[in-house]
Amino acid sequence: MNQLISLFFHPCHISSLLAGLAARTGNRTSPRPSRARNASQDPARTPPGPRARREKGGEKRERATAGAQGREEEGRALARRPQANVAAASPERESEREGPGGTMATIPIPGSEATTGAGGRGLLPRLHRDAYAALRKDECEGVPLNTHWTFWIDKATRGATAAEYEANMKKIYSVSTVQSFWSVYNHIPDVSEISLRYSYHLMRGDRRPMWEDEGNQNGGTWRIKVAKRDTSRVWKELLLAAIGEQFEGHLAPGDEVCGISVSVRDRDDLLQIWNYESSLTSQATVMKKVHSLVPDVVFSAEFYKPHQTHHAYEGEKSQLNSMMITS
């Protein structure tokens, strides 16, 4: 036993063990002095202490809280100030372009039908191609709307069938945030600049501005005749009220505003507020809300008309509206 102990603790063995241990330990720890020297030479790279980390974390929380409050306030106000973050409109020769929100239609203005470029196509104002990048950013980072909305344009033709009317409709763009709404609104011609018989529409979701559309067929419109000097202002106020869901408290349960239209006519222009269910309008106070939005504007006419009471309506008719037509 003594011989085994003396063999295990022999000075030569102890020296060998210590040398091997030092070599292995040195390989694992050799970079540490280098990093320590680098940190001491460059104070900016020195890891923050506990107090600095706490202060930095507090700043992040404050910024996050402020950002959330700002987004909430912006959502409540619906960013009524126009957003100047899209390239200016410019004439382009293409008849239409495919963008992230759909096909961008050309917008006719007075005299534009007679203006042609190479190839015989009209040079019509439209969103600049650079605007699409900004619109994508607005759609991803903007304040979200309750639902997405789609801008449309069409030209009315007397005696047109539903199929012919649909063929004349052009989708301008779909928006789902406050910022993308302003981006499109600010860079299409004002309603005062578009040609006679043309109409702008802003429809909820993917509804088409047609009486026979599945999302519209049981509804109708509040129809308002407006002097041309007031058309642009009333159109803008109705748009903001619609995307801000301001009509919600003025409708019966189960009903909703599903579109806003403006039509350029010879004398007074026509604005319409589309709703989902015509049988519920007796409980609505939509026109009271409209008058509160533009209290100084006098309308030459205002009334409600269900879609199915139009003689040109081609869809299925409910029993109630059939009785109203024949009576």
N, C-alpha and C positions, 0 to 999 in steps of 0.2 A: 504493500500500500504506500509506504514511504517512497519507494522507488517510483511509483506511478505519479505521486504528487510532485516529486522533484523533477520528473520528466515533463509534466504539463506546465509547470511554472519555471522552466529553465530560462535563464536570461536571454538566451538566443531566440527562443520561441516568443518571448514577450516582445522583444525588439521587432521581430518580423510581423507580429500581429499589429502592433502600433503603427508600423510603417504602412501596412496595407490599408488599415483603417483611415489613416490620414490621407492616403492617395485617393480612396473612394470618396471621402468627405470633401476633399478639395475639388474633385470634378463636379460635384453637385452644387457647391457653394461658390465657386470661383467667379461667376458673373455678378454675384451680389455686391462685392466691393465696387465693381465697375459702375453698376447702376447707382449706387450710393454717391459715387464721385460725380456722376453726371447730374444727379439731382441737386447736389450741393453747388455745382457750378452754374446750373440754370434754375434759378428760383421759380421761374414760371411753370416748370414741370414738376414742382414739388406737390405731392398729393395733398388735397385739402384736409384739414383737421375736422374733428366732429362739429365744432361750432360753425365752420365755413359751410359744411354740408347741410347743417340745419338751416342756415340763412338762405342758401341756394334753393333748398326745398321749399322754404316759405315763399320765396319770390316766384317760383313756378306755380305754387298753389294760388297766389294772388293773381298772376297773369291768367290762369285758367278760369278763376272765378270772374274776373273782369270780362274775359272773352265771352263767357256764357251769358253774363248779364247783358253785354252789348248785343249778342245775337238775339236774345229774347226781346229787347227793346226794339231792335230793327224789325223783327217779325211782327210785333204789335203795330208798329207805325207803317209797315209795308213799304218802307223805303220810298216815300212819295217823291223824293228828289230823284231826278233822272240820273242814271249811272253813265258816266262818260268813259267807258272802258272798252268801246268797240270802235274799230276803224270806221272812218266816215264812208258813207255810201258813195258809190261811183257807178257810172254806166258800164255795162258789160254786154257783150254780144250774144252770149248763150241765152236761149229761151228759158232755160231753167237749170238749176244745179242741185245736186243731191248733197245735203248737209246732215249733221248729227241729229237735227230735229225733224228731218224729212226733206221733201223737195221744196226748194225755195222758188216761188213763182215770181215772174216779172210783174211789176206794178204799173199799169197804164196811167199816164197823166195826160192832161189836155194837150193835144197836138202830137203825142208820142207815136200814135199809130201812123202818122205821116213821115216820121223820122226813121230813116233806114240807114244801115251801115253796109259793109261788105257782105254780100250774100243775101241782101234784101231783108235782113232782120232788124227790128226796131232796137234802138239804143235806149233801154229803159233803166231808170234808177233802181238799185237793188243793194242788198248788203254786199260789202266788199268781201273778197275771198278771205282776207286776213281776219275778218270778224268771226269766222268759224272757230278759230282757236280760242278766242276770248269767250265765245258762247259755251264751248265745252267746259272751260274753267268755271264759268258762272253756273252751269248746270251741276257741277260737282261740288262747288264750294259755297254757293249762294244760300240765302235763307229760303227753305223749302215752302212752297205753297201747299194748301190742303190737298189739292189734286192738280194734275197737269192740265193745261189749257192749250188749245190749238188755234192759231190765226189762219183765216181763210179769206179768199177774195173771189168774187164772181161778178158776172155781168147779167143783168136781167134782160130777158127777151120776151116780148108779149106773145102769148099763145104757146110758149115752149112746154113740152112734156117734161115729166120728172127726169126721164133719161137724158133729155137735151140739157136741162138745167144742171144735172150732175156733171155732164161733160164739160160745162163751162166753169165749174168750180176748180180752184187751184189752192192747194195747201201751201201756206206761207212758211209756218214754223210752229213747232210744239215747244212749250216752255213749262218748266216745273219749279223754277225759283223766281224770287223777286227780281234778282239782277238780270236773269235771262229775259224776263218779260220786258224790262226797260231797254235792254239791248236791242230787241226786235222793234219795240214800239218807237224808239228814237231814231231808227235808221230805215224805216219805211216812210214813204211820203205821207204827209198829213192828210187827213180826210178832205180837207179843203182843196187839195191838189189833184185828187184822182178824178177820172173822167166821169161824165154824166152816165147814169144807169148802173154804175159799179157800186159794189157793197163790200165793206169789211165785216168780218165776223170773228168773234172770239168764243169758241165753244168748249165746254167742259169735256175733258178726256178726249176720246176719239170720235165723238159725235160729228156728223156732217151737218151743215146748216141747211137741212131739208126737213120739211114737214113729215115726210114718210119715214125718216130714220127711226129705227127701233127705239132709240132713247128719247125721241121727241114726239112720236105719233099721238100720244095721249095728252100732250100739253098744248100750249098756245103761246101768244106773246102779248105783252103790254106794248101798244104801239103809240109812239109819241112823235108829233110833227114839230120840228124845231126850225126857227129862222137860221139861215146859213151863217150869220155872224156868231151864233152860239153853238153851232154843231160840234166843232172841235173840242170845246170845253166840256159840253155835256157828254160826249163820247168818252173822253178821258175819265171823267168822274164816274161814269157807269162801269168802265173797265176796272178801275181801282176798287169800287164797291163789290164787284163780282169776285175778283181774285182774293179780296180780303174777307169774303163771306159775310159782308155787312147786311145782306138781305135776309140772312138766316132768321132773325127775329121778327121778320115781317111776312113770313110764310106759314102756312098751316103745317102741322106735323105730317111728314111723309112727302112733302113737296120740296123742290129746290130750284134755284136759278141755274139753268144749264147753258146759257149763251147770251151774248150781247151783239147786236148788229147795228150798223149804220149804213144807210143807202142814200146816195147822192141823187137828188131829183131836180126837176126844172125849177120849182119854186122853193117851198120848204123841204128840208131833208127829213128822212124818216129814221128814227131810232127804235129799236125793239129789244125788249127784255124777254128772253125765252124761259118758260118754266116747264116742269116735268109733268104736272097733273092739272089739267084744266078744271076738273070737278072740285078742286080745293080752293079756287081763287076767291070765292065769296068770303073766306076768312083772312085773306091777305091784305096787307097795307103797304104794298110795294110802292105805289105811287106817292104815298106819304113820305117814304124814305127818299124817293127821287127828288121831291120838292125840297126836302131838307138839305140835299147835296148842292142844289143850285137854286137857292131861294129867290134870286133876282131874275131868273129866266122865266118868261111867259111862253107856254106851249100853245100853239094854235089848235091842237087837237090831242086828246089822249083817251084811249079806250083799250079794252082787252078783246082778243079774238082767238078762239080755239083753232088749231090747225085744221081739224076735220070739217070745219064750217066753210072753208074755202072751196069754191066750185072746182078749182084745178087740183084739189087734193086727190091723189091716186091710191092711197093706202087703204087698209081695212078701217072701217069706221065703227065706233062703239055705238050701242043702241041709243044712248043719250044724245050724242051729237047728230045721229041720223034724224032723230025727232026734231032737233033744233033747226036742221036744214029744211025739212019738209014743212015745218010750221010757219 
